[in-house]
Amino acid sequence: MVSLPDYEKETGQAQLAGDAAPGTASPLYRAVLMCLGAALLMAAIGLWMVPAGAGDEPMLIVKLLISAVMLAVGLMLLSGLNEPAPSPEIQIDRDRGELRLIERGADGTARLAASHELEALSEVSLFNGVLSARDARGCELLSLPVTDARTRAALRAALDIAN
């Protein structure tokens, strides 16, 4: 039997998962991915610069297979360099009766993406970890994933959504 220490009791604070996208990768990690991906792409092309003997068709098939695998893995490594966009922030102002979506730019500046009157929302639901709101005509105004349990509970309380 394995006994694991209780993190919250030992440190006095809970480790909570947020809704934000994972932090940016370190520059060293990104450089290694970039170099490895570029090296595999160049090797896939360079493999064809070595001549095969005349009448050596099995060797050509092996070279084709190896270069295709190196090309695919190199492209996957380079495509992993794209960082996911941060999810927008939801602000609910009960005093003003507004639901606001705030988006953060790459430099961290906040901008108002959308503002909706709470009175104008005909349907607000939190189902399968997705917050969605519709206006009186039935048009979907927003649809956002909500993964944090604490955020779900706060949204339910702020918007009076039934559990």
C-alpha positions in Angstrom: 0.0 0.0 0.0 1.3 3.5 -0.9 0.7 6.5 1.3 1.0 9.9 -0.2 1.2 13.1 1.9 -1.6 15.5 1.8 -0.3 18.5 -0.1 -2.8 21.0 1.3 -2.2 20.0 5.0 1.6 20.2 4.7 1.9 23.5 3.0 -1.3 25.2 4.1 -2.4 26.0 0.6 -4.2 24.1 -2.1 -2.9 23.5 -5.6 -5.6 24.6 -8.0 -5.8 24.2 -11.7 -6.8 27.3 -13.6 -8.7 27.9 -16.8 -5.8 29.7 -18.5 -3.7 28.1 -21.1 -0.5 26.4 -19.9 2.4 28.8 -19.4 4.8 29.5 -22.3 7.5 27.0 -22.8 11.0 28.0 -21.8 13.3 29.4 -24.6 15.7 26.4 -24.2 12.8 23.9 -24.8 11.6 25.8 -27.8 15.2 26.0 -29.2 15.7 22.3 -28.8 12.4 21.5 -30.5 13.2 23.9 -33.4 16.7 22.5 -33.9 15.6 18.9 -33.7 12.7 19.5 -36.1 14.9 21.4 -38.6 17.5 18.6 -38.4 15.0 15.9 -39.1 13.6 17.9 -42.1 17.1 18.4 -43.5 18.0 14.7 -42.9 14.9 13.6 -44.8 15.9 15.6 -47.8 19.6 14.8 -47.4 18.9 11.1 -47.4 18.1 11.4 -51.1 21.5 12.9 -51.9 23.3 9.7 -51.2 23.0 7.6 -54.4 21.7 4.1 -54.2 23.2 1.4 -56.4 21.6 0.6 -59.7 18.9 -2.0 -59.5 18.6 -1.6 -55.7 14.9 -1.1 -55.5 14.5 -2.4 -51.9 17.0 0.2 -50.7 14.9 3.0 -52.4 11.7 1.8 -50.6 13.6 1.8 -47.2 14.9 5.3 -48.0 11.4 6.4 -48.8 10.0 5.0 -45.6 12.7 6.5 -43.4 12.5 9.9 -45.1 8.7 10.0 -44.8 9.0 9.2 -41.0 11.7 11.9 -40.5 9.6 14.4 -42.4 6.5 13.7 -40.4 8.3 13.8 -37.0 10.1 17.0 -38.0 6.9 18.7 -39.0 5.3 17.6 -35.7 8.1 19.0 -33.7 8.0 22.3 -35.5 4.2 22.5 -35.3 4.5 22.1 -31.5 6.1 25.5 -31.3 2.8 27.3 -31.7 1.5 28.5 -28.3 -2.3 28.2 -27.6 -4.2 31.5 -27.4 -5.2 32.3 -23.8 -8.9 31.9 -23.1 -10.9 35.1 -22.5 -11.7 36.3 -19.0 -15.3 36.4 -17.8 -16.4 39.3 -15.7 -19.9 39.4 -14.2 -21.0 42.7 -12.7 -24.3 42.3 -10.9 -24.4 46.0 -9.9 -24.4 47.1 -13.6 -26.1 44.0 -14.8 -23.4 43.1 -17.3 -21.5 40.1 -18.5 -18.2 41.1 -20.0 -15.6 39.1 -22.0 -12.0 40.4 -21.6 -9.3 39.2 -24.0 -5.6 39.6 -23.3 -3.2 40.5 -26.1 0.2 38.9 -26.5 1.7 41.8 -24.6 -0.7 41.3 -21.7 -3.0 44.3 -22.3 -6.7 43.7 -21.7 -9.4 44.7 -24.1 -13.1 44.4 -23.9 -14.2 41.8 -26.4 -17.9 41.8 -25.7 -20.4 43.2 -23.2 -23.9 41.8 -22.7 -26.7 42.9 -20.4 -27.7 40.1 -18.0 -31.4 41.0 -18.6 -31.0 40.4 -22.3 -29.8 36.9 -21.8 -32.6 34.4 -22.2 -30.6 31.2 -21.6 -27.4 30.7 -19.6 -26.2 27.2 -19.2 -23.1 25.4 -17.8 -23.2 21.9 -19.3 -20.3 19.5 -19.8 -17.8 22.2 -18.7 -19.0 24.7 -21.3 -20.6 28.0 -20.4 -23.0 29.2 -23.1 -25.4 32.1 -23.2 -28.1 33.0 -25.7 -30.0 36.2 -26.4 -33.8 36.6 -26.6 -33.7 35.6 -30.3 -31.9 32.4 -29.5 -28.5 33.4 -31.0 -25.5 32.1 -29.1 -23.6 35.0 -27.7 -20.8 33.1 -26.0 -19.5 29.6 -25.6 -16.5 29.1 -23.4 -14.9 26.0 -21.8 -14.7 26.1 -18.0 -12.4 23.5 -16.5 -11.8 24.7 -13.0 -14.3 23.4 -10.4 -13.9 26.6 -8.3 -14.7 28.7 -11.4 -17.8 26.6 -12.2 -19.1 27.0 -8.7 -18.5 30.8 -8.8 -20.3 31.1 -12.1 -23.2 29.0 -10.8 -23.5 31.3 -7.8 -23.1 34.6 -9.8 -25.5 33.7 -12.5 -28.0 31.7 -10.4 -27.6 28.6 -12.5 -29.1 25.4 -11.0 -26.7 22.6 -10.2 
